[in-house]
């Protein structure tokens, strides 16, 4: 798990005083199917924001990256899967 300061808290991600924790294992579970305590639409919203911010930062300054290469890959795979369940595309 990795701290991700500045990401809006949504149920399903662990909130700490220093920010939100990115839990790769939980996001991987989300890729495989809906989570009981987090609606797919909410998961899609937070994953879209997270991946957008990360890729934008990677393409510009590369100073404030919160995810490593493996974590962004997990997030993108999960986002594609969730959007597929919502009949939407990335």
Helices and strands as residue ranges (DSSP letters): E 2-4, E 14-16, E 19-22, H 24-32, H 40-59, H 69-85
